[in-house]
Amino acid sequence: MNMNDLMYFQQVNTYGSFTLTAKMLGVTQPTISEAISRLEKSLSTKLFYRTKQGISLTPQGKLILEKTSLILNTKNEIESLSNINTQIQLNIKIGCHPVIGRYFLSKFLKQSTKKYPQINFKLQHDNSRSIQQMIQNGEIDIGVVVNPIRNPDLFISRITYDKVKIWKSTAGQSPNNQLIADFTLPQTHEILRQWKSAPAQHIHTNDFNLIGDLVQSNMAYGILPERFVQMEKLKLEDEAKGLYVKDEFCVVYRPEFLKNSYSKECVKYIIDAFN
């Protein structure tokens, strides 16, 4: 009996399919099948029922899975301690939109680097759609994605919500008949679809700081996330109360990311940083 066979056994149960397990772990299906056969032979018991509808654990398989989880968790904890003691450098790539990064990265990195000084973090910034694609492709380990597309190959866990709104200066005067926003964002187009009295003249920029400055100076209306306005303490007010687009912030990663205790804490620290 070897650790790889036990790991494959655990993962087959997680994914419910030999084929999907092979795909997610980057090995061939025969590799998975041979590992399970080898394990069943060494334990002299059948681990899975195989039917046209799929696979399911036998009663003996359920008992062995419990012990397998304990063994693999203990192995991961021992490896984590070994890594810390020998100061092996680990790398974790985190992705998010640059504005989203300002919401959580400072607090997250303070917590993470203090507890795990052996980890090197690499930050990748892009729009949420690109970040999710890079996670799926294995180019990024974990990310915070706004309004992710549900995908069975990814773990997607909601962190919090935000509201994208129309803003104007609190100066009191009505701004010019202009709107400044990032017109590449679907949230902007959804707001314009609902906003019957939207200004005819549009100014495009993807710089949220510039949008905030121009709106605060009473040059134009602007479309910005509420969390950004609050974080920057901008002197703005909601122009159309009740008209907004709700954004869902989620932490996204591939299943194999949770292979170590520090990876699990990485997820926890990201979620905590938003609260």
N, C-alpha and C positions, 0 to 999 in steps of 0.2 A: 504494500500500500504506500502511495506517495502523496505529497501535498497537492500536486497538480491535479491528480485524479479527484481528490476531495473537492478542490476548487471548482473543477468542471461539473462535478455532481451538484454542488450548491447553485452554480449558475444555470444549469439546465432546469432546475426546479424554479428558479427566479423567472426565467424567460418562457418556460413552458414549451420549449421546442429545441430540438437538437440543432436544427438549421439556423434559427435565430441566435442561439448561443454561439455557434461557430462564427456567424457574421459579426456579432458584437465584440467577440474576443479576438477576431482577426486570425482565426485558424480554420482548417478544413473540417467539414462535417465528419469524415472518418476519424479524425483526431479525437473528436468528442465521443463518438460511438465506441471507439476502442478504449478510451479512458473509463467509460461507464461499464463496459464489459469486463475490463480488468478489475475494476473495483467490486463488481458483483461476484466475480470468481474468487477474489481474495477473501471476501466476506461470506461466501457460500450462501448468498441470498439474493433475491430479486429486488431491485430498487424501484423500478417503474413498471406500471401497467402501460402497455402500448396498444392503442386502439385507433380506429379511423378518425375519431374525434380529437385525438391528441395523446398526451401522456399525463399520468398522475402517479403520485407516490403510492407505493404499497405500504401496509402498516409497518413493516420492518424498515422501509425507506424513510418513513416519518421519524422513527426513533433514531435512525442513523443520522438524519439531517440535523436533528437537535445537537447531537454530539459533534457533528462536523462543523457546525457554526461556532461552537465553543472552541474547537481546536484552531480554526482559521482566525478567529478573533484574537485568541491568545498569541498566535504566530505574528499577526499584524502588530500587536502591542509590543511584543519583544523586538521586532524589527524597528519600530519607531524609537524605542529606548536606545537601541544600538546606534541608530542614525544620529540621535542627539548626542550621545556620548562620544562618538567618533567625529562629530562635526561634519558629516557628509552633507554636501550642498545639494539641496533639492530645488527644483524649479516649478513654479505654478504660474500659469498664464491666465490672467483675468481680463475679461472684455466688457466694455460698456460704452454708451454714448458719453462724450466728454462732460456734458452737463450732469448726467446721472452720476458720474464719478465724483463730482463735487458734493453730492449728497451723502456719500458713505465711505469713500476711500480713506480719508484721513483717520477716522475712528477705527475702521477695519484694520488698516495697516499698523496702527499703534498697538492694537491688541495682538495681532498675529505675529509681528516681528519681535515683540517682547517675549512671547511664550515659545516661539519657534525661530530662534535666531539662525538656524541652519537653512531656512527656506529663502530662496531668491524669488521675488515676485516680478513678473513682467506684465506691464499694463498695455492693453491694446484698445484703442478708441475708434469707434466707427458708429454708424447708425445701427439700430437694434436688429433690423433684418439681416444685415451683414454679420453682426456678432453671432446671431443664432446659427447662421450657416457655417461660420468658422468653428463653432463648438461642435456642430454635427460632423464636420470634416476632420475633427481632431487637431485643428490648428490652435485652438484655445481650450483650456481645461474647464473653466467655469465663467459664467458671466451674469450680468443683470440685464435683462431684456424687457423692453416695454412692449406690451401686447404681443407676446410670442405666439407663433403658430404651433398648435398642439401637434406633437410628434411622438409616436410610440417608442422611438429609439432614444428619447431624451427624458430626463427627470425635469419637470417644470413645477416649481412650487411658488405660489403667490407670496409676495412680501407685503405689499401695501398698494394703495390706490393714490392717484393724483387727478387733478382736474385741469384741463387746458381751457383757458378763458380768454375773453376779449377784455383788454385793459385800456384805461385812459388815465391821464394825469389827474392828481387831486388838486391841481391849480385852480380849477373852477371854470375855466373857459373851455368851450368846445374846441377840440383840435381840428386841424385842417381835414378836408375830405380825403384823407390818405390812410392807408393801412400798411403797416410794416410787419412782416412775418416770414417764416420759412415756408415757402410755397411748395417745397418738395415733400412736406409731411402730410400724411393722410388726415391728421387731426385738423390741419388748417382748412383743407377742402371740405371736411364735414361741417365745420363751423360756418364756412361761407355758404354752404348749401342751406343752412337753417337761418342765417342772418339776413333778413329781408332788406335792411337798410345799410348794407355793407358799402363802404366807400368804393368809388369807381377806380381811384388811382392806387396802384399797389407798388410797394417797394419790397424786393426780396433780399433776404440775408439769412444765413444759418447761424449768425452770431447772436446768441440770446442776450449777451451783455449790451450789444449795440441796440438791439430792439428795446431793451429796458431803458437805456439812456435816452433814446429818441422819444419814446412814449412819455417818460418822466419830464422831458423838456417841453411837452405839449405840442410836439411836431405832428404826431399821428396817433391813431389807434394802434394797438399791437396785440398779437396773439402769443401768449406765453403760458407755461405751466404755473399753477398756483404755488407749488412748492418752491419754484425758482424765485418768484416774486417775494415770497416770505423770507427765503434764505438771504437774498440780496437787500432786504429791507427797503424795497423800492416804494416810493410814494405814489402808488397807483391805486385805482379803484375799479371794481368790476363794472363794466359798461352795460352788460346785458345779463342781469341776474337770472339764473335759471337756464341760460344758454351756455353749455360747456360740453366738452368731450371727456369721458372718463378714461383714464389710462390705468392699466394694470401693470405693476412692476413685479417681475418674477425672477427668481434665481434659477439658472438653467445649467445643466451639466449632463455628461454621459454617465451611464450607470457605473462604469469601471473607475470613475473618478474617486468613488468612496472606498478605496482599497486600503486606506490608512486612517489612523485616528486623527491625524492633523488635517486630512481632507474633510472629515466630518465636521471638525471644529471650524474649518474654513467656511463651510456653508452656514454654520450657526453664527459666526462672527459677522458675516455679510448681512444676515437677517437682523441681528441685534443692532447693527450700525444704523439701520433705518428707523429704529424705534427711539 
